[in-house]
Amino acid sequence: MSLQTLSTAFISIIAIWAMWCVLSHKVRDGIVGKIIYAAIAVSGFAIATRGDTVFLSPSAAGVTFHGALALAGLRHWFVANHWPMVKSWLCRYLHCEQCLNNLERKEGE
């Protein structure tokens, strides 16, 4: 896979994540946050669909930055949508110390 393809894929993930942040009711960052996410989504879309990709090749540092930002966006989406279910499953099946302490406090009250 070339740096160009990786960069375009990462920028597309960033644009989709930002659009999800704008449209989702789970993201409560206010009007300014929604405007920032909209600007990220529009600029990501413009970069991913540009016609002059032959002349603008990304560097390894730029692709790494795009990859890290894309992973942060995927993590944000996961935490907002799926983390409560995963956390309750983990506590139920692993019997972790934190969950057991919370159960003891509730029983004591």
Phi and psi restraints in degrees (range 20) as a CNS / XPLOR table:
assign (resid 1 and name C) (resid 2 and name N)
       (resid 2 and name CA) (resid 2 and name C) 1.0 -84.9 20.0 2
assign (resid 2 and name N) (resid 2 and name CA)
       (resid 2 and name C) (resid 3 and name N) 1.0 164.1 20.0 2
assign (resid 2 and name C) (resid 3 and name N)
       (resid 3 and name CA) (resid 3 and name C) 1.0 -61.2 20.0 2
assign (resid 3 and name N) (resid 3 and name CA)
       (resid 3 and name C) (resid 4 and name N) 1.0 -35.2 20.0 2
assign (resid 3 and name C) (resid 4 and name N)
       (resid 4 and name CA) (resid 4 and name C) 1.0 -62.7 20.0 2
assign (resid 4 and name N) (resid 4 and name CA)
       (resid 4 and name C) (resid 5 and name N) 1.0 -45.7 20.0 2
assign (resid 4 and name C) (resid 5 and name N)
       (resid 5 and name CA) (resid 5 and name C) 1.0 -67.3 20.0 2
assign (resid 5 and name N) (resid 5 and name CA)
       (resid 5 and name C) (resid 6 and name N) 1.0 -43.8 20.0 2
assign (resid 5 and name C) (resid 6 and name N)
       (resid 6 and name CA) (resid 6 and name C) 1.0 -61.0 20.0 2
assign (resid 6 and name N) (resid 6 and name CA)
       (resid 6 and name C) (resid 7 and name N) 1.0 -45.3 20.0 2
assign (resid 6 and name C) (resid 7 and name N)
       (resid 7 and name CA) (resid 7 and name C) 1.0 -61.3 20.0 2
assign (resid 7 and name N) (resid 7 and name CA)
       (resid 7 and name C) (resid 8 and name N) 1.0 -43.6 20.0 2
assign (resid 7 and name C) (resid 8 and name N)
       (resid 8 and name CA) (resid 8 and name C) 1.0 -64.7 20.0 2
assign (resid 8 and name N) (resid 8 and name CA)
       (resid 8 and name C) (resid 9 and name N) 1.0 -40.6 20.0 2
assign (resid 8 and name C) (resid 9 and name N)
       (resid 9 and name CA) (resid 9 and name C) 1.0 -64.2 20.0 2
assign (resid 9 and name N) (resid 9 and name CA)
       (resid 9 and name C) (resid 10 and name N) 1.0 -44.8 20.0 2
assign (resid 9 and name C) (resid 10 and name N)
       (resid 10 and name CA) (resid 10 and name C) 1.0 -64.6 20.0 2
assign (resid 10 and name N) (resid 10 and name CA)
       (resid 10 and name C) (resid 11 and name N) 1.0 -42.5 20.0 2
assign (resid 10 and name C) (resid 11 and name N)
       (resid 11 and name CA) (resid 11 and name C) 1.0 -65.0 20.0 2
assign (resid 11 and name N) (resid 11 and name CA)
       (resid 11 and name C) (resid 12 and name N) 1.0 -35.8 20.0 2
assign (resid 11 and name C) (resid 12 and name N)
       (resid 12 and name CA) (resid 12 and name C) 1.0 -64.8 20.0 2
assign (resid 12 and name N) (resid 12 and name CA)
       (resid 12 and name C) (resid 13 and name N) 1.0 -41.3 20.0 2
assign (resid 12 and name C) (resid 13 and name N)
       (resid 13 and name CA) (resid 13 and name C) 1.0 -63.0 20.0 2
assign (resid 13 and name N) (resid 13 and name CA)
       (resid 13 and name C) (resid 14 and name N) 1.0 -41.6 20.0 2
assign (resid 13 and name C) (resid 14 and name N)
       (resid 14 and name CA) (resid 14 and name C) 1.0 -62.5 20.0 2
assign (resid 14 and name N) (resid 14 and name CA)
       (resid 14 and name C) (resid 15 and name N) 1.0 -43.1 20.0 2
assign (resid 14 and name C) (resid 15 and name N)
       (resid 15 and name CA) (resid 15 and name C) 1.0 -65.3 20.0 2
assign (resid 15 and name N) (resid 15 and name CA)
       (resid 15 and name C) (resid 16 and name N) 1.0 -40.5 20.0 2
assign (resid 15 and name C) (resid 16 and name N)
       (resid 16 and name CA) (resid 16 and name C) 1.0 -66.5 20.0 2
assign (resid 16 and name N) (resid 16 and name CA)
       (resid 16 and name C) (resid 17 and name N) 1.0 -41.7 20.0 2
assign (resid 16 and name C) (resid 17 and name N)
       (resid 17 and name CA) (resid 17 and name C) 1.0 -61.6 20.0 2
assign (resid 17 and name N) (resid 17 and name CA)
       (resid 17 and name C) (resid 18 and name N) 1.0 -44.6 20.0 2
assign (resid 17 and name C) (resid 18 and name N)
       (resid 18 and name CA) (resid 18 and name C) 1.0 -64.8 20.0 2
assign (resid 18 and name N) (resid 18 and name CA)
       (resid 18 and name C) (resid 19 and name N) 1.0 -38.4 20.0 2
assign (resid 18 and name C) (resid 19 and name N)
       (resid 19 and name CA) (resid 19 and name C) 1.0 -66.0 20.0 2
assign (resid 19 and name N) (resid 19 and name CA)
       (resid 19 and name C) (resid 20 and name N) 1.0 -38.3 20.0 2
assign (resid 19 and name C) (resid 20 and name N)
       (resid 20 and name CA) (resid 20 and name C) 1.0 -62.0 20.0 2
assign (resid 20 and name N) (resid 20 and name CA)
       (resid 20 and name C) (resid 21 and name N) 1.0 -40.3 20.0 2
assign (resid 20 and name C) (resid 21 and name N)
       (resid 21 and name CA) (resid 21 and name C) 1.0 -63.1 20.0 2
assign (resid 21 and name N) (resid 21 and name CA)
       (resid 21 and name C) (resid 22 and name N) 1.0 -36.0 20.0 2
assign (resid 21 and name C) (resid 22 and name N)
       (resid 22 and name CA) (resid 22 and name C) 1.0 -69.3 20.0 2
assign (resid 22 and name N) (resid 22 and name CA)
       (resid 22 and name C) (resid 23 and name N) 1.0 -41.6 20.0 2
assign (resid 22 and name C) (resid 23 and name N)
       (resid 23 and name CA) (resid 23 and name C) 1.0 -90.4 20.0 2
assign (resid 23 and name N) (resid 23 and name CA)
       (resid 23 and name C) (resid 24 and name N) 1.0 -17.6 20.0 2
assign (resid 23 and name C) (resid 24 and name N)
       (resid 24 and name CA) (resid 24 and name C) 1.0 -83.3 20.0 2
assign (resid 24 and name N) (resid 24 and name CA)
       (resid 24 and name C) (resid 25 and name N) 1.0 141.7 20.0 2
assign (resid 24 and name C) (resid 25 and name N)
       (resid 25 and name CA) (resid 25 and name C) 1.0 -82.4 20.0 2
assign (resid 25 and name N) (resid 25 and name CA)
       (resid 25 and name C) (resid 26 and name N) 1.0 -10.8 20.0 2
assign (resid 25 and name C) (resid 26 and name N)
       (resid 26 and name CA) (resid 26 and name C) 1.0 -78.2 20.0 2
assign (resid 26 and name N) (resid 26 and name CA)
       (resid 26 and name C) (resid 27 and name N) 1.0 -19.5 20.0 2
assign (resid 26 and name C) (resid 27 and name N)
       (resid 27 and name CA) (resid 27 and name C) 1.0 -95.4 20.0 2
assign (resid 27 and name N) (resid 27 and name CA)
       (resid 27 and name C) (resid 28 and name N) 1.0 113.5 20.0 2
assign (resid 27 and name C) (resid 28 and name N)
       (resid 28 and name CA) (resid 28 and name C) 1.0 -115.6 20.0 2
assign (resid 28 and name N) (resid 28 and name CA)
       (resid 28 and name C) (resid 29 and name N) 1.0 73.8 20.0 2
assign (resid 28 and name C) (resid 29 and name N)
       (resid 29 and name CA) (resid 29 and name C) 1.0 -106.9 20.0 2
assign (resid 29 and name N) (resid 29 and name CA)
       (resid 29 and name C) (resid 30 and name N) 1.0 7.5 20.0 2
assign (resid 29 and name C) (resid 30 and name N)
       (resid 30 and name CA) (resid 30 and name C) 1.0 79.6 20.0 2
assign (resid 30 and name N) (resid 30 and name CA)
       (resid 30 and name C) (resid 31 and name N) 1.0 -178.5 20.0 2
assign (resid 30 and name C) (resid 31 and name N)
       (resid 31 and name CA) (resid 31 and name C) 1.0 -65.8 20.0 2
assign (resid 31 and name N) (resid 31 and name CA)
       (resid 31 and name C) (resid 32 and name N) 1.0 -42.5 20.0 2
assign (resid 31 and name C) (resid 32 and name N)
       (resid 32 and name CA) (resid 32 and name C) 1.0 -64.1 20.0 2
assign (resid 32 and name N) (resid 32 and name CA)
       (resid 32 and name C) (resid 33 and name N) 1.0 -41.5 20.0 2
assign (resid 32 and name C) (resid 33 and name N)
       (resid 33 and name CA) (resid 33 and name C) 1.0 -62.2 20.0 2
assign (resid 33 and name N) (resid 33 and name CA)
       (resid 33 and name C) (resid 34 and name N) 1.0 -42.8 20.0 2
assign (resid 33 and name C) (resid 34 and name N)
       (resid 34 and name CA) (resid 34 and name C) 1.0 -63.7 20.0 2
assign (resid 34 and name N) (resid 34 and name CA)
       (resid 34 and name C) (resid 35 and name N) 1.0 -37.4 20.0 2
assign (resid 34 and name C) (resid 35 and name N)
       (resid 35 and name CA) (resid 35 and name C) 1.0 -66.3 20.0 2
assign (resid 35 and name N) (resid 35 and name CA)
       (resid 35 and name C) (resid 36 and name N) 1.0 -40.9 20.0 2
assign (resid 35 and name C) (resid 36 and name N)
       (resid 36 and name CA) (resid 36 and name C) 1.0 -63.8 20.0 2
assign (resid 36 and name N) (resid 36 and name CA)
       (resid 36 and name C) (resid 37 and name N) 1.0 -44.9 20.0 2
assign (resid 36 and name C) (resid 37 and name N)
       (resid 37 and name CA) (resid 37 and name C) 1.0 -63.6 20.0 2
assign (resid 37 and name N) (resid 37 and name CA)
       (resid 37 and name C) (resid 38 and name N) 1.0 -37.5 20.0 2
assign (resid 37 and name C) (resid 38 and name N)
       (resid 38 and name CA) (resid 38 and name C) 1.0 -64.7 20.0 2
assign (resid 38 and name N) (resid 38 and name CA)
       (resid 38 and name C) (resid 39 and name N) 1.0 -40.4 20.0 2
assign (resid 38 and name C) (resid 39 and name N)
       (resid 39 and name CA) (resid 39 and name C) 1.0 -64.4 20.0 2
assign (resid 39 and name N) (resid 39 and name CA)
       (resid 39 and name C) (resid 40 and name N) 1.0 -40.1 20.0 2
assign (resid 39 and name C) (resid 40 and name N)
       (resid 40 and name CA) (resid 40 and name C) 1.0 -63.4 20.0 2
assign (resid 40 and name N) (resid 40 and name CA)
       (resid 40 and name C) (resid 41 and name N) 1.0 -43.6 20.0 2
assign (resid 40 and name C) (resid 41 and name N)
       (resid 41 and name CA) (resid 41 and name C) 1.0 -64.4 20.0 2
assign (resid 41 and name N) (resid 41 and name CA)
       (resid 41 and name C) (resid 42 and name N) 1.0 -44.7 20.0 2
assign (resid 41 and name C) (resid 42 and name N)
       (resid 42 and name CA) (resid 42 and name C) 1.0 -67.4 20.0 2
assign (resid 42 and name N) (resid 42 and name CA)
       (resid 42 and name C) (resid 43 and name N) 1.0 -43.2 20.0 2
assign (resid 42 and name C) (resid 43 and name N)
       (resid 43 and name CA) (resid 43 and name C) 1.0 -69.0 20.0 2
assign (resid 43 and name N) (resid 43 and name CA)
       (resid 43 and name C) (resid 44 and name N) 1.0 -36.4 20.0 2
assign (resid 43 and name C) (resid 44 and name N)
       (resid 44 and name CA) (resid 44 and name C) 1.0 -64.2 20.0 2
assign (resid 44 and name N) (resid 44 and name CA)
       (resid 44 and name C) (resid 45 and name N) 1.0 -42.0 20.0 2
assign (resid 44 and name C) (resid 45 and name N)
       (resid 45 and name CA) (resid 45 and name C) 1.0 -62.3 20.0 2
assign (resid 45 and name N) (resid 45 and name CA)
       (resid 45 and name C) (resid 46 and name N) 1.0 -41.7 20.0 2
assign (resid 45 and name C) (resid 46 and name N)
       (resid 46 and name CA) (resid 46 and name C) 1.0 -65.2 20.0 2
assign (resid 46 and name N) (resid 46 and name CA)
       (resid 46 and name C) (resid 47 and name N) 1.0 -39.3 20.0 2
assign (resid 46 and name C) (resid 47 and name N)
       (resid 47 and name CA) (resid 47 and name C) 1.0 -69.2 20.0 2
assign (resid 47 and name N) (resid 47 and name CA)
       (resid 47 and name C) (resid 48 and name N) 1.0 -42.5 20.0 2
assign (resid 47 and name C) (resid 48 and name N)
       (resid 48 and name CA) (resid 48 and name C) 1.0 -68.5 20.0 2
assign (resid 48 and name N) (resid 48 and name CA)
       (resid 48 and name C) (resid 49 and name N) 1.0 -28.1 20.0 2
assign (resid 48 and name C) (resid 49 and name N)
       (resid 49 and name CA) (resid 49 and name C) 1.0 -106.8 20.0 2
assign (resid 49 and name N) (resid 49 and name CA)
       (resid 49 and name C) (resid 50 and name N) 1.0 12.8 20.0 2
assign (resid 49 and name C) (resid 50 and name N)
       (resid 50 and name CA) (resid 50 and name C) 1.0 -66.6 20.0 2
assign (resid 50 and name N) (resid 50 and name CA)
       (resid 50 and name C) (resid 51 and name N) 1.0 152.0 20.0 2
assign (resid 50 and name C) (resid 51 and name N)
       (resid 51 and name CA) (resid 51 and name C) 1.0 -92.3 20.0 2
assign (resid 51 and name N) (resid 51 and name CA)
       (resid 51 and name C) (resid 52 and name N) 1.0 -14.8 20.0 2
assign (resid 51 and name C) (resid 52 and name N)
       (resid 52 and name CA) (resid 52 and name C) 1.0 -101.7 20.0 2
assign (resid 52 and name N) (resid 52 and name CA)
       (resid 52 and name C) (resid 53 and name N) 1.0 41.7 20.0 2
assign (resid 52 and name C) (resid 53 and name N)
       (resid 53 and name CA) (resid 53 and name C) 1.0 -67.6 20.0 2
assign (resid 53 and name N) (resid 53 and name CA)
       (resid 53 and name C) (resid 54 and name N) 1.0 -22.3 20.0 2
assign (resid 53 and name C) (resid 54 and name N)
       (resid 54 and name CA) (resid 54 and name C) 1.0 -67.8 20.0 2
assign (resid 54 and name N) (resid 54 and name CA)
       (resid 54 and name C) (resid 55 and name N) 1.0 -33.8 20.0 2
assign (resid 54 and name C) (resid 55 and name N)
       (resid 55 and name CA) (resid 55 and name C) 1.0 -86.3 20.0 2
assign (resid 55 and name N) (resid 55 and name CA)
       (resid 55 and name C) (resid 56 and name N) 1.0 -22.0 20.0 2
assign (resid 55 and name C) (resid 56 and name N)
       (resid 56 and name CA) (resid 56 and name C) 1.0 -114.0 20.0 2
assign (resid 56 and name N) (resid 56 and name CA)
       (resid 56 and name C) (resid 57 and name N) 1.0 90.7 20.0 2
assign (resid 56 and name C) (resid 57 and name N)
       (resid 57 and name CA) (resid 57 and name C) 1.0 -95.6 20.0 2
assign (resid 57 and name N) (resid 57 and name CA)
       (resid 57 and name C) (resid 58 and name N) 1.0 135.4 20.0 2
assign (resid 57 and name C) (resid 58 and name N)
       (resid 58 and name CA) (resid 58 and name C) 1.0 -77.3 20.0 2
assign (resid 58 and name N) (resid 58 and name CA)
       (resid 58 and name C) (resid 59 and name N) 1.0 153.1 20.0 2
assign (resid 58 and name C) (resid 59 and name N)
       (resid 59 and name CA) (resid 59 and name C) 1.0 -87.7 20.0 2
assign (resid 59 and name N) (resid 59 and name CA)
       (resid 59 and name C) (resid 60 and name N) 1.0 169.7 20.0 2
assign (resid 59 and name C) (resid 60 and name N)
       (resid 60 and name CA) (resid 60 and name C) 1.0 -63.5 20.0 2
assign (resid 60 and name N) (resid 60 and name CA)
       (resid 60 and name C) (resid 61 and name N) 1.0 -37.2 20.0 2
assign (resid 60 and name C) (resid 61 and name N)
       (resid 61 and name CA) (resid 61 and name C) 1.0 -66.0 20.0 2
assign (resid 61 and name N) (resid 61 and name CA)
       (resid 61 and name C) (resid 62 and name N) 1.0 -39.2 20.0 2
assign (resid 61 and name C) (resid 62 and name N)
       (resid 62 and name CA) (resid 62 and name C) 1.0 -65.9 20.0 2
assign (resid 62 and name N) (resid 62 and name CA)
       (resid 62 and name C) (resid 63 and name N) 1.0 -40.8 20.0 2
assign (resid 62 and name C) (resid 63 and name N)
       (resid 63 and name CA) (resid 63 and name C) 1.0 -67.0 20.0 2
assign (resid 63 and name N) (resid 63 and name CA)
       (resid 63 and name C) (resid 64 and name N) 1.0 -39.2 20.0 2
assign (resid 63 and name C) (resid 64 and name N)
       (resid 64 and name CA) (resid 64 and name C) 1.0 -62.7 20.0 2
assign (resid 64 and name N) (resid 64 and name CA)
       (resid 64 and name C) (resid 65 and name N) 1.0 -41.6 20.0 2
assign (resid 64 and name C) (resid 65 and name N)
       (resid 65 and name CA) (resid 65 and name C) 1.0 -63.0 20.0 2
assign (resid 65 and name N) (resid 65 and name CA)
       (resid 65 and name C) (resid 66 and name N) 1.0 -45.1 20.0 2
assign (resid 65 and name C) (resid 66 and name N)
       (resid 66 and name CA) (resid 66 and name C) 1.0 -63.4 20.0 2
assign (resid 66 and name N) (resid 66 and name CA)
       (resid 66 and name C) (resid 67 and name N) 1.0 -39.0 20.0 2
assign (resid 66 and name C) (resid 67 and name N)
       (resid 67 and name CA) (resid 67 and name C) 1.0 -64.9 20.0 2
assign (resid 67 and name N) (resid 67 and name CA)
       (resid 67 and name C) (resid 68 and name N) 1.0 -42.6 20.0 2
assign (resid 67 and name C) (resid 68 and name N)
       (resid 68 and name CA) (resid 68 and name C) 1.0 -65.9 20.0 2
assign (resid 68 and name N) (resid 68 and name CA)
       (resid 68 and name C) (resid 69 and name N) 1.0 -41.4 20.0 2
assign (resid 68 and name C) (resid 69 and name N)
       (resid 69 and name CA) (resid 69 and name C) 1.0 -67.1 20.0 2
assign (resid 69 and name N) (resid 69 and name CA)
       (resid 69 and name C) (resid 70 and name N) 1.0 -37.6 20.0 2
assign (resid 69 and name C) (resid 70 and name N)
       (resid 70 and name CA) (resid 70 and name C) 1.0 -64.7 20.0 2
assign (resid 70 and name N) (resid 70 and name CA)
       (resid 70 and name C) (resid 71 and name N) 1.0 -41.7 20.0 2
assign (resid 70 and name C) (resid 71 and name N)
       (resid 71 and name CA) (resid 71 and name C) 1.0 -65.3 20.0 2
assign (resid 71 and name N) (resid 71 and name CA)
       (resid 71 and name C) (resid 72 and name N) 1.0 -37.3 20.0 2
assign (resid 71 and name C) (resid 72 and name N)
       (resid 72 and name CA) (resid 72 and name C) 1.0 -64.1 20.0 2
assign (resid 72 and name N) (resid 72 and name CA)
       (resid 72 and name C) (resid 73 and name N) 1.0 -38.8 20.0 2
assign (resid 72 and name C) (resid 73 and name N)
       (resid 73 and name CA) (resid 73 and name C) 1.0 -65.6 20.0 2
assign (resid 73 and name N) (resid 73 and name CA)
       (resid 73 and name C) (resid 74 and name N) 1.0 -42.1 20.0 2
assign (resid 73 and name C) (resid 74 and name N)
       (resid 74 and name CA) (resid 74 and name C) 1.0 -64.6 20.0 2
assign (resid 74 and name N) (resid 74 and name CA)
       (resid 74 and name C) (resid 75 and name N) 1.0 -38.6 20.0 2
assign (resid 74 and name C) (resid 75 and name N)
       (resid 75 and name CA) (resid 75 and name C) 1.0 -64.3 20.0 2
assign (resid 75 and name N) (resid 75 and name CA)
       (resid 75 and name C) (resid 76 and name N) 1.0 -42.4 20.0 2
assign (resid 75 and name C) (resid 76 and name N)
       (resid 76 and name CA) (resid 76 and name C) 1.0 -60.6 20.0 2
assign (resid 76 and name N) (resid 76 and name CA)
       (resid 76 and name C) (resid 77 and name N) 1.0 -43.3 20.0 2
assign (resid 76 and name C) (resid 77 and name N)
       (resid 77 and name CA) (resid 77 and name C) 1.0 -63.2 20.0 2
assign (resid 77 and name N) (resid 77 and name CA)
       (resid 77 and name C) (resid 78 and name N) 1.0 -43.9 20.0 2
assign (resid 77 and name C) (resid 78 and name N)
       (resid 78 and name CA) (resid 78 and name C) 1.0 -63.9 20.0 2
assign (resid 78 and name N) (resid 78 and name CA)
       (resid 78 and name C) (resid 79 and name N) 1.0 -45.0 20.0 2
assign (resid 78 and name C) (resid 79 and name N)
       (resid 79 and name CA) (resid 79 and name C) 1.0 -65.3 20.0 2
assign (resid 79 and name N) (resid 79 and name CA)
       (resid 79 and name C) (resid 80 and name N) 1.0 -37.7 20.0 2
assign (resid 79 and name C) (resid 80 and name N)
       (resid 80 and name CA) (resid 80 and name C) 1.0 -72.4 20.0 2
assign (resid 80 and name N) (resid 80 and name CA)
       (resid 80 and name C) (resid 81 and name N) 1.0 -32.9 20.0 2
assign (resid 80 and name C) (resid 81 and name N)
       (resid 81 and name CA) (resid 81 and name C) 1.0 -101.8 20.0 2
assign (resid 81 and name N) (resid 81 and name CA)
       (resid 81 and name C) (resid 82 and name N) 1.0 -38.0 20.0 2
assign (resid 81 and name C) (resid 82 and name N)
       (resid 82 and name CA) (resid 82 and name C) 1.0 -120.7 20.0 2
assign (resid 82 and name N) (resid 82 and name CA)
       (resid 82 and name C) (resid 83 and name N) 1.0 -14.5 20.0 2
assign (resid 82 and name C) (resid 83 and name N)
       (resid 83 and name CA) (resid 83 and name C) 1.0 -62.4 20.0 2
assign (resid 83 and name N) (resid 83 and name CA)
       (resid 83 and name C) (resid 84 and name N) 1.0 -41.6 20.0 2
assign (resid 83 and name C) (resid 84 and name N)
       (resid 84 and name CA) (resid 84 and name C) 1.0 -58.2 20.0 2
assign (resid 84 and name N) (resid 84 and name CA)
       (resid 84 and name C) (resid 85 and name N) 1.0 -40.0 20.0 2
assign (resid 84 and name C) (resid 85 and name N)
       (resid 85 and name CA) (resid 85 and name C) 1.0 -68.4 20.0 2
assign (resid 85 and name N) (resid 85 and name CA)
       (resid 85 and name C) (resid 86 and name N) 1.0 -42.1 20.0 2
assign (resid 85 and name C) (resid 86 and name N)
       (resid 86 and name CA) (resid 86 and name C) 1.0 -66.3 20.0 2
assign (resid 86 and name N) (resid 86 and name CA)
       (resid 86 and name C) (resid 87 and name N) 1.0 -40.5 20.0 2
assign (resid 86 and name C) (resid 87 and name N)
       (resid 87 and name CA) (resid 87 and name C) 1.0 -64.7 20.0 2
assign (resid 87 and name N) (resid 87 and name CA)
       (resid 87 and name C) (resid 88 and name N) 1.0 -43.5 20.0 2
assign (resid 87 and name C) (resid 88 and name N)
       (resid 88 and name CA) (resid 88 and name C) 1.0 -65.8 20.0 2
assign (resid 88 and name N) (resid 88 and name CA)
       (resid 88 and name C) (resid 89 and name N) 1.0 -37.4 20.0 2
assign (resid 88 and name C) (resid 89 and name N)
       (resid 89 and name CA) (resid 89 and name C) 1.0 -64.0 20.0 2
assign (resid 89 and name N) (resid 89 and name CA)
       (resid 89 and name C) (resid 90 and name N) 1.0 -45.2 20.0 2
assign (resid 89 and name C) (resid 90 and name N)
       (resid 90 and name CA) (resid 90 and name C) 1.0 -61.2 20.0 2
assign (resid 90 and name N) (resid 90 and name CA)
       (resid 90 and name C) (resid 91 and name N) 1.0 -44.4 20.0 2
assign (resid 90 and name C) (resid 91 and name N)
       (resid 91 and name CA) (resid 91 and name C) 1.0 -65.2 20.0 2
assign (resid 91 and name N) (resid 91 and name CA)
       (resid 91 and name C) (resid 92 and name N) 1.0 -37.2 20.0 2
assign (resid 91 and name C) (resid 92 and name N)
       (resid 92 and name CA) (resid 92 and name C) 1.0 -67.5 20.0 2
assign (resid 92 and name N) (resid 92 and name CA)
       (resid 92 and name C) (resid 93 and name N) 1.0 -43.7 20.0 2
assign (resid 92 and name C) (resid 93 and name N)
       (resid 93 and name CA) (resid 93 and name C) 1.0 -92.5 20.0 2
assign (resid 93 and name N) (resid 93 and name CA)
       (resid 93 and name C) (resid 94 and name N) 1.0 -21.5 20.0 2
assign (resid 93 and name C) (resid 94 and name N)
       (resid 94 and name CA) (resid 94 and name C) 1.0 -98.6 20.0 2
assign (resid 94 and name N) (resid 94 and name CA)
       (resid 94 and name C) (resid 95 and name N) 1.0 -14.1 20.0 2
assign (resid 94 and name C) (resid 95 and name N)
       (resid 95 and name CA) (resid 95 and name C) 1.0 50.7 20.0 2
assign (resid 95 and name N) (resid 95 and name CA)
       (resid 95 and name C) (resid 96 and name N) 1.0 54.6 20.0 2
assign (resid 95 and name C) (resid 96 and name N)
       (resid 96 and name CA) (resid 96 and name C) 1.0 -70.9 20.0 2
assign (resid 96 and name N) (resid 96 and name CA)
       (resid 96 and name C) (resid 97 and name N) 1.0 158.4 20.0 2
assign (resid 96 and name C) (resid 97 and name N)
       (resid 97 and name CA) (resid 97 and name C) 1.0 -63.8 20.0 2
assign (resid 97 and name N) (resid 97 and name CA)
       (resid 97 and name C) (resid 98 and name N) 1.0 -39.2 20.0 2
assign (resid 97 and name C) (resid 98 and name N)
       (resid 98 and name CA) (resid 98 and name C) 1.0 -62.0 20.0 2
assign (resid 98 and name N) (resid 98 and name CA)
       (resid 98 and name C) (resid 99 and name N) 1.0 -44.5 20.0 2
assign (resid 98 and name C) (resid 99 and name N)
       (resid 99 and name CA) (resid 99 and name C) 1.0 -68.6 20.0 2
assign (resid 99 and name N) (resid 99 and name CA)
       (resid 99 and name C) (resid 100 and name N) 1.0 -38.2 20.0 2
assign (resid 99 and name C) (resid 100 and name N)
       (resid 100 and name CA) (resid 100 and name C) 1.0 -65.2 20.0 2
assign (resid 100 and name N) (resid 100 and name CA)
       (resid 100 and name C) (resid 101 and name N) 1.0 -37.9 20.0 2
assign (resid 100 and name C) (resid 101 and name N)
       (resid 101 and name CA) (resid 101 and name C) 1.0 -65.4 20.0 2
assign (resid 101 and name N) (resid 101 and name CA)
       (resid 101 and name C) (resid 102 and name N) 1.0 -38.7 20.0 2
assign (resid 101 and name C) (resid 102 and name N)
       (resid 102 and name CA) (resid 102 and name C) 1.0 -66.2 20.0 2
assign (resid 102 and name N) (resid 102 and name CA)
       (resid 102 and name C) (resid 103 and name N) 1.0 -37.8 20.0 2
assign (resid 102 and name C) (resid 103 and name N)
       (resid 103 and name CA) (resid 103 and name C) 1.0 -66.2 20.0 2
assign (resid 103 and name N) (resid 103 and name CA)
       (resid 103 and name C) (resid 104 and name N) 1.0 -40.4 20.0 2
assign (resid 103 and name C) (resid 104 and name N)
       (resid 104 and name CA) (resid 104 and name C) 1.0 -64.4 20.0 2
assign (resid 104 and name N) (resid 104 and name CA)
       (resid 104 and name C) (resid 105 and name N) 1.0 -39.8 20.0 2
assign (resid 104 and name C) (resid 105 and name N)
       (resid 105 and name CA) (resid 105 and name C) 1.0 -64.0 20.0 2
assign (resid 105 and name N) (resid 105 and name CA)
       (resid 105 and name C) (resid 106 and name N) 1.0 -41.7 20.0 2
assign (resid 105 and name C) (resid 106 and name N)
       (resid 106 and name CA) (resid 106 and name C) 1.0 -66.5 20.0 2
assign (resid 106 and name N) (resid 106 and name CA)
       (resid 106 and name C) (resid 107 and name N) 1.0 -38.1 20.0 2
assign (resid 106 and name C) (resid 107 and name N)
       (resid 107 and name CA) (resid 107 and name C) 1.0 -69.9 20.0 2
assign (resid 107 and name N) (resid 107 and name CA)
       (resid 107 and name C) (resid 108 and name N) 1.0 -33.5 20.0 2
assign (resid 107 and name C) (resid 108 and name N)
       (resid 108 and name CA) (resid 108 and name C) 1.0 -73.0 20.0 2
assign (resid 108 and name N) (resid 108 and name CA)
       (resid 108 and name C) (resid 109 and name N) 1.0 -23.8 20.0 2
